[in-house]
């Protein structure tokens, strides 16, 4: 089967940066993605404290598993959000869907920030946190497809660069949550962190939401909804574009697995390596800065040399170096080695990430782009990202695997991504791949 390149419809915007403020476009579209990843990383980074507040148990390991289990369960609704809000974007425009997703995201963050603890309201606390995470999961599910479609349709000639800001903004969100982690664990005592300090990052997230809503509401949506009203957008994706969805999931797998491994790192540093939480937050902060800076550069390079040429090369480097990096990290668990190892993984992820959003968008035609992107992205993130911390925590309990669980996990996922990229390259008629 040959994958033909999607054809842009006449109604699609071809406006370039001379006609629009490129900065305003990037900020308006990326701010929701940054907020999404700020919320996700804050929950993951502060999982040790969230587990004590909402999932107390005599066994700390079980408490932590319940926390990450809730983290993972929220991802099960992401594909639903991707399909529902993606189809809405394909029918009614990208901006309309983007407004819904950022409002729901802000509501979910508010619920977690003000939620009373288990000690105060009992079982209602973990149930309410799960509901808040489900709301966030649904809204985040619709964010990627709509915002990526919006970006690439405004700058079709530089898709690699413009779409790379999707993932660069993820790095920015993680910079903020990591900075809170470093600052709070340095300035507050362990008791203060457990009592109220962990809420501060979520309260900050509430302030970001209204700003994003205001900016998006004043953004012109020059992309035309390409789907005919009588067409079943979801049906087309499920019936006619299954291979495209599978390949998009595969291409995404290793990058999202590395991403969620970095989110897991503060917990890994405390629970497995028995070091100060500040070490883990410092590592994630350095990693997030690298992602923010390197991702747009990688996207620009892919516009010149092709997506798969770029990504296969990075994937091969990942394949041969991920496990040795973790071997070094576990055999020499000192702060400098941990920070350097996480920085190395983040740099590889960023260079791989750069072309990814553009590659995924090019797999789907305009009429189903937001739906196809939303579905494939959220299935991939759920399978290989959201459930990653749970899988790695579980694998770590086996004596033969132990501390090296993340290394084994990422190596297997890397093989899957390389298969997807090679398949896209060999079956596509589009030279830009």
C-alpha positions in Angstrom: 0.0 0.0 0.0 1.3 3.5 -0.9 0.7 6.5 1.2 -0.1 9.4 -1.0 0.6 12.9 0.2 -2.5 14.9 1.4 -3.7 17.5 -1.0 -4.5 20.9 0.5 -8.0 22.2 -0.5 -8.5 25.6 -2.1 -10.1 27.0 1.0 -7.1 26.3 3.1 -5.0 29.4 4.1 -1.7 29.9 2.4 -1.0 33.0 4.4 2.6 33.5 5.4 4.3 35.5 8.1 4.1 38.7 6.1 0.3 38.7 6.4 0.1 37.5 10.0 2.1 38.0 13.1 4.0 34.7 13.4 4.8 35.3 17.0 1.1 35.9 17.9 0.1 32.7 16.0 2.7 30.6 17.7 1.9 32.0 21.2 -1.9 31.8 20.8 -1.8 28.2 19.6 1.0 26.9 21.7 -0.1 28.3 25.0 -2.8 25.7 25.5 -0.3 22.9 24.8 2.2 24.5 27.2 -0.6 24.7 29.9 -1.5 21.0 29.2 2.0 19.9 29.7 2.6 22.1 32.7 -0.4 20.4 34.4 0.7 16.9 33.3 4.3 17.4 34.4 3.3 19.1 37.7 1.1 16.1 38.6 4.0 13.7 37.7 6.8 15.7 39.3 4.9 16.2 42.5 3.5 12.7 42.6 5.2 11.8 45.9 3.3 14.6 47.6 0.0 14.0 45.7 0.1 10.4 46.8 0.3 11.4 50.5 -2.5 14.0 50.2 -5.0 11.9 48.2 -3.9 8.3 48.2 -2.5 7.5 51.6 -1.6 3.9 52.4 0.6 2.1 54.9 2.7 1.0 52.0 4.2 4.0 50.2 4.7 1.9 47.0 1.0 1.2 46.8 0.2 4.8 47.4 2.5 5.8 44.6 1.1 3.2 42.3 -2.5 4.5 43.0 -1.2 8.1 42.1 0.4 7.0 38.9 -2.6 4.7 38.2 -4.9 7.8 38.3 -2.3 9.6 36.1 -2.6 6.7 33.6 -6.4 6.3 33.8 -6.8 10.0 32.7 -5.1 9.1 29.5 -7.8 6.5 28.6 -10.2 9.3 27.8 -7.7 11.2 25.7 -8.5 9.3 22.5 -12.2 10.1 23.1 -11.3 13.8 23.5 -9.1 13.5 20.4 -12.0 12.1 18.3 -14.7 14.3 19.7 -12.9 17.6 19.6 -10.9 16.7 16.5 -14.1 16.0 14.6 -15.6 19.2 15.9 -12.5 21.1 14.6 -12.8 19.4 11.2 -16.4 20.5 10.9 -16.6 23.9 12.7 -13.0 25.2 12.6 -9.8 24.8 14.5 -10.3 27.9 16.8 -13.7 26.7 18.1 -12.2 23.4 19.3 -9.1 25.1 20.7 -11.4 27.4 22.9 -13.2 24.4 24.3 -10.1 22.5 25.2 -8.3 25.3 27.0 -11.4 26.1 29.1 -11.8 22.5 30.2 -8.1 22.3 30.9 -8.3 25.3 33.2 -11.3 23.8 35.1 -9.4 20.5 35.7 -6.4 22.4 37.1 -8.6 24.4 39.4 -10.2 21.3 40.8 -6.8 19.7 41.7 -5.4 23.0 43.2 -8.3 23.5 45.7 -9.2 19.9 46.4 -9.4 19.0 50.1 -7.1 16.0 51.1 -8.1 12.4 52.0 -7.7 13.3 55.7 -10.4 16.0 55.3 -13.1 14.4 53.1 -12.1 10.8 52.9 -12.8 8.8 49.7 -14.3 11.8 48.0 -10.8 13.2 47.6 -9.2 10.6 45.4 -12.5 10.3 43.4 -12.6 14.0 42.8 -8.9 14.0 41.8 -9.7 11.3 39.3 -12.6 13.3 37.9 -10.3 16.4 37.5 -7.7 14.3 35.7 -10.4 12.9 33.4 -11.5 16.4 32.5 -7.9 17.3 31.8 -7.4 14.2 29.8 -10.4 14.8 27.6 -9.5 18.4 26.9 -5.8 17.6 26.3 -7.0 14.9 23.9 -8.5 17.5 21.6 -5.7 20.0 22.0 -3.0 18.4 19.8 -5.0 17.6 16.7 -6.7 21.0 16.5 -3.7 23.1 17.3 -1.3 21.2 15.0 -3.8 21.4 12.1 -4.1 25.1 12.8 -0.4 25.7 12.7 0.5 23.7 9.5 -2.4 25.1 7.6 -1.2 28.7 8.3 2.4 27.9 7.2 2.2 25.0 4.7 5.7 25.8 3.3 7.4 25.5 6.7 5.5 22.8 8.4 8.5 21.3 10.2 9.3 24.6 11.9 5.8 25.8 12.7 4.6 22.5 14.0 7.7 22.0 16.1 6.4 24.7 18.5 3.8 22.1 19.6 6.6 20.2 21.3 8.8 23.2 22.1 5.8 24.6 24.1 5.7 21.2 26.0 9.3 21.9 27.0 8.3 25.4 28.2 5.5 23.9 30.4 8.0 21.5 31.9 10.5 24.3 32.5 8.0 26.1 34.6 6.9 23.0 36.6 10.5 21.9 37.1 11.5 25.4 38.3 8.7 25.2 40.9 10.1 21.9 42.0 13.6 23.1 42.4 12.5 26.3 44.2 9.9 24.8 46.5 12.0 21.9 47.6 14.9 24.3 48.3 13.0 26.9 50.2 10.3 24.8 52.0 10.7 21.9 54.5 9.5 18.4 53.7 6.5 19.0 56.1 5.6 22.2 54.3 5.8 20.6 50.9 3.5 17.8 52.0 1.1 20.1 53.7 0.6 22.9 51.2 3.7 23.6 49.1 2.8 21.1 46.3 -0.4 23.1 45.6 1.5 26.2 44.5 2.3 25.0 40.9 -1.3 24.1 40.3 -2.5 27.5 41.6 -0.1 29.1 39.1 -1.7 27.0 36.3 -5.1 28.5 37.1 -3.6 32.0 36.4 -2.3 30.9 33.0 -5.6 29.5 31.8 -7.5 32.8 31.5 -4.6 34.4 29.7 -4.7 31.6 27.1 -8.4 31.9 26.7 -8.2 35.7 26.1 -5.4 35.3 23.5 -7.1 32.5 21.6 -10.4 34.3 21.6 -8.8 37.2 19.7 -7.0 35.0 17.2 -8.3 35.0 13.6 -9.1 31.5 12.3 -8.2 31.8 8.6 -8.3 28.0 8.1 -11.5 26.8 6.4 -13.3 23.8 7.9 -12.6 21.4 5.1 -15.0 18.6 6.0 -18.3 18.4 4.1 -21.2 18.5 6.5 -22.6 15.2 5.2 -19.3 13.3 5.6 -18.6 11.2 8.6 -15.2 12.4 9.6 -14.7 9.8 12.3 -15.9 7.0 10.0 -13.4 8.0 7.3 -10.5 7.8 9.7 -11.5 4.5 11.2 -12.5 2.8 7.8 -10.1 4.4 5.3 -7.0 5.6 7.3 -6.3 2.9 9.7 -2.7 2.4 8.5 -2.0 6.1 8.7 -3.2 6.0 12.4 -1.0 3.0 13.2 2.1 4.6 11.6 1.5 7.9 13.4 1.2 6.1 16.7 4.4 4.1 16.0 6.4 7.2 15.0 5.2 9.0 18.2 5.9 6.0 20.6 9.6 6.5 21.5 9.4 10.3 21.9 6.4 10.1 24.2 7.9 7.3 26.2 11.1 9.4 26.8 8.9 12.4 27.6 7.0 10.5 30.4 10.2 8.9 31.6 11.5 12.5 32.3 8.2 13.3 34.1 8.8 10.1 36.2 12.4 11.1 37.0 11.8 13.1 40.3 9.9 10.1 41.7 12.6 7.7 40.4 15.4 9.7 42.0 13.6 9.7 45.4 12.1 6.2 45.5 14.7 4.2 43.6 18.0 6.1 43.9 17.2 7.5 47.4 18.5 11.0 46.6 17.1 14.5 47.3 14.0 15.5 45.2 15.9 18.6 44.2 18.3 16.5 42.1 15.4 15.1 40.1 13.8 18.5 39.6 17.1 20.0 38.5 17.5 17.2 35.9 14.0 17.8 34.6 14.6 21.6 34.5 17.8 21.3 32.4 16.0 18.7 30.2 13.0 21.0 29.6 15.2 23.9 28.6 17.0 21.7 26.1 13.6 20.6 24.6 12.4 24.2 24.3 15.5 25.4 22.5 16.4 22.4 20.3 12.9 21.4 19.0 12.3 24.3 16.6 15.9 23.9 15.3 15.2 20.3 14.5 11.9 21.1 12.9 13.7 23.6 10.6 16.3 21.0 9.7 13.6 18.6 8.7 12.1 21.1 6.3 15.4 20.9 4.4 16.4 17.2 4.6 13.1 15.4 5.0 11.2 14.1 8.1 12.1 10.4 8.0 15.8 10.9 7.1 16.1 13.1 10.1 14.1 11.0 12.5 15.5 7.6 11.5 19.0 8.8 12.2 18.0 10.0 15.7 16.1 6.8 16.3 19.1 4.7 15.6 21.2 6.8 18.0 18.5 6.3 20.7 18.5 2.6 20.1 22.2 2.1 20.8 22.6 4.6 23.6 19.5 4.6 25.8 20.3 1.5 27.7 24.0 2.4 28.3 22.8 5.8 29.6 20.6 4.1 32.2 23.3 1.7 33.1 25.6 4.6 33.8 22.9 6.4 35.7 22.1 3.4 38.0 25.7 2.4 38.5 26.9 5.9 39.3 23.8 7.6 41.0 25.4 10.9 41.8 23.7 14.2 41.0 26.0 15.3 38.1 25.6 11.9 36.3 21.8 12.0 36.7 21.5 15.5 35.3 23.8 14.8 32.4 22.0 11.5 31.6 18.6 13.1 31.6 19.9 16.1 29.5 21.2 13.6 26.9 17.9 11.8 26.7 16.0 15.1 26.5 18.3 16.4 23.7 17.7 13.2 21.7 14.0 13.5 22.3 14.0 17.2 21.2 15.8 16.4 18.0 13.5 13.6 17.2 10.4 15.6 18.4 11.1 18.6 16.0 9.7 17.0 12.8 7.2 14.7 14.5 4.1 17.0 14.5 4.6 17.9 10.9 5.2 14.3 9.9 2.0 13.2 11.6 0.0 16.0 10.1 1.2 15.1 6.6 -0.1 11.6 7.0 -3.7 12.9 7.0 -5.7 14.9 4.4 -7.1 18.3 5.5 -10.7 17.0 5.8 -9.8 14.6 8.5 -6.5 16.0 9.8 -7.6 17.2 13.2 -9.5 13.9 13.9 -6.7 11.7 12.6 -4.0 13.6 14.5 -6.1 13.7 17.7 -6.8 9.9 17.6 -3.3 8.7 16.7 -1.5 11.2 19.1 -3.7 10.3 22.1 -3.7 6.6 21.6 0.1 6.7 21.3 0.5 9.0 24.4 -1.9 6.7 26.4 -0.2 3.5 25.4 3.5 4.5 25.6 3.5 7.7 27.7 0.7 7.9 30.2 1.0 4.3 31.3 4.8 4.5 31.2 5.3 5.4 34.8 3.0 2.6 36.0 4.8 0.1 33.7 8.2 1.2 34.9 7.2 1.2 38.5 5.8 -2.3 38.1 8.8 -3.6 36.1 11.1 -2.2 38.8 9.7 -4.8 41.2 11.3 -7.7 39.3 14.7 -8.6 40.6 16.2 -9.2 37.1 15.1 -5.8 35.9 15.1 -3.6 39.0 16.6 -0.1 38.5 17.1 -0.7 34.7 13.4 -0.9 34.0 13.2 2.4 32.1 16.2 1.4 29.9 14.5 -1.9 28.9 11.2 -0.2 28.3 12.6 2.6 26.1 14.7 0.2 24.0 11.7 -1.9 23.1 9.6 1.1 22.2 12.4 2.6 20.1 12.4 -0.5 17.9 8.6 0.0 17.3 9.2 3.7 16.2 12.0 2.8 13.8 9.7 0.2 12.2 7.0 2.9 11.7 9.4 5.5 10.3 10.9 3.0 7.8 7.4 1.9 6.7 6.4 5.6 6.1 9.5 6.2 4.1 9.2 3.1 1.9 5.5 3.4 1.3 5.1 7.1 0.8 5.0 8.9 -2.5 5.8 12.2 -0.8 9.5 13.1 -1.1 9.3 15.4 2.0 9.0 12.3 4.1 
